[in-house]
């Protein structure tokens, strides 16, 4: 089992170093995203190739196909040592949801620092009740404590997967969401009519979106500071990720840019291969430690 707190601290340490040393391209090359299906102008089927290298020289190559139309995901993750030998692999074992949970926690902690807000025992509202948000909720509970968990699923079943969230309350009309400290959005929505405006969610100070502009409409880019995990990468795919925006808005770099001009902020997590590499490295080291301990015990 992955120790989420240790993995979180390692990812945060390495991520901060790469950003502050301005060596993003060396450790986190921009991923390639091929859109193979769209509905209403929104990408619903994507074929993505990602790479990343840890500070210790271990490299990940990842291929992930996400089909929101069929609610299916297939991923292959390969970890290589510093001389190019494959030393570990992951296939459809929730690797990406685990990485997403850790990056969501980094986004929350950094956002709380920027707004000078406490980051413990949070009240969090989840828009989208799927696998990624389930892992987001578990990671937040493990690292910060989840005082209150509000879920807001699709219109035909707001409480879907309620039993997969710890002590979840169901929100039907955004009233409970509006009382939360943090909103975490991850949906497969593709209809502009289903988007939520900043006027509806006017109280929460921090919004984390793992589906970029699919649910949080353009008003959030107007009224909130916009941060992301990798500015240059999201800028390359801006038109696809914010399909309904009428203009482009400035993106700030999470963990590096410290200027906050507005009272609320959004963090758009588009996904970075570097985070995959660090998480894969941490998992590999854990496996090695368990194997070593078993061998010692056997002897």
Secondary structure, DSSP 8 states (H G I E B T S, - for coil): ---HHHHHHHHHHHHHHHHHTT-HHHHS---EEEEEEEETTEEEEEEEEEEEE-TTS-EEEEEEEEETTTTEEEEEEEEE-TTS-EEEEEESSSHHHHHHHHHHHHHHHHHHHHHT---SSEEEEEE--SHHHHHHHHHHHHHT-EEEEEEE--TT-TTTTGGGSTTEEE-SSSTTGGG-SEEEE------GGG-B-TTTS-S-SEEEESSGGGTB-HHHHHHSEEEES-HHHHHHTHHHHTTT-SS----EETTT-----SS-EEEE----HHHHHHHHHHHHHHHHHHHHHHHHHH-
